[in-house]
Amino acid sequence: MLTKANSKVIFALSLVHFTGDFYAAFFTPLLPLFVDKMGLTLTQVGLLAGFNRFLAFVVQPSAGYVADHYHTRFFLLGGPLLATIFMPLIGVAPSYLVLLLFVSMASIGVSMFHPTAAGMVPQYAGSHFGLSMALFNLGGTLSFGLGPVFIAFFVHSWGLESTPVTMVFGLGLVALLYKIVPVPTSEGLAGRGFMGSIKEAFGGVWKPIFTLWSIMVLRSFAGQVFMTFLPIYYSREGFSLLSVGTIVSIFTVAGAISGVAAGHFSDRFGFKPVFYLSHGLATPSLYLLLLLPGDWAYVSAFLAGFFVMASLPLGVTMAQEIAPKGKSMVSSLMMGLAWGVGGMMTPLAGKMADLFSIRPVLGVLAAVPLLTCGLIALLPEKASSKG
């Protein structure tokens, strides 16, 4: 029997996701400006991206564990607030180290709300688990689509030093969230200690969880390298700041659309067929992104984003079904740690790009999603939930 989702709470949690990630999305499209302003090497760009991913995502399991110890909305609201304050400050950073500090503080904010918010989704999803998680993911992915266009237009119109003004929008959203976000409930792991919580949540299912996590890391690595270096690549190809921001936005908005579609079809047909389809088509779509010239970049960006990012909500939802005792922690592993570990490898790609240029490095990494199909075959089957 189907049960209804609590749409009001799902909306509130999606808005938390949107607010924090909207400001996090300012970082990537502005990278070419920081390269010009501060004379950064691609290795330094990769280091910035690595710090951003590490603090925003790799520390999420720890944030989820700490959040489970306190019956409070501090993490749900404090996270978006930090991102709202510190990411707009990057436009006035006087040096590389200060820029690194501002990016790091904003990234810590991003890490704070993801585990708790994602862990709350199943409580209010009813029978529409995959779709509800996809809608929650849509809040974040859509913000990564709108954020680059917004900040590119804003900086193009008023200059890089005016970015602190954009705090006003986020502070208004945080005030709204204060009124509508519910208090999270504990999952009962708070008294077990960190390792005890991990053992309770994953002890009997660690093999499929590790396999799924490995798939998500590799997908994340390929996707994030493209997202980090495409703005610089297209800037060097003669595209304007607004065009670069639009390409990044198209890439991420396409991922938001595909995430909702993937969530819907996973509820009907199971996870593995959708994994195979999205990862199998991601590699050729990434090659099209590198091969198609001129205005075809916008079309290829849509296709690449659509297939590369489709499986993000699938990984979270499947992990929560495999390990239902630790939904917040397993969400942080798939949405946070996997994304962060993939992002931490970005400096390596940056170093290779310094040595061999961006294009051939992206060409090699485009093959990664297709290679994960061997690991997908090892995942457990999941019956469709028709009703």
Secondary structure, 3 states (H helix, E strand, C coil): CCCCCCHHHHHHHHHHHHHHHHHHCCCCCCHHHHHHHHCCCHHHHHHHHHHHHHHHHHCHHHHHHHHHCCCCCHHHHHHHHHHHHHHHHHHHCCCHHHHHHHHHHHHHHHHHHHHHHHHHHHHHCCCCHHHHHHHHHHHHHHHHHHHHHHHHHHHHHHCHHHHHHHHHHHHHHHHHHHHHCCCCCCCCCHHHHHHHHHHHHHCCCHHHHHHHHHHHHHHHHHHHHHHHHHHHHHHHCCCCHHHHHHHHHHHHHHHHHHHHHHHHHHHHHCHHHHHHHHHHHHHHHHHHHHHCCCCHHHHHHHHHHHHHCCCHHHHHHHHHHHCHHHHHHHHHHHHHHHHHHHHHCHHHHHHHHHHHCHHHHHHHHCCHHHHCHHHHCCCCCCCCCCC
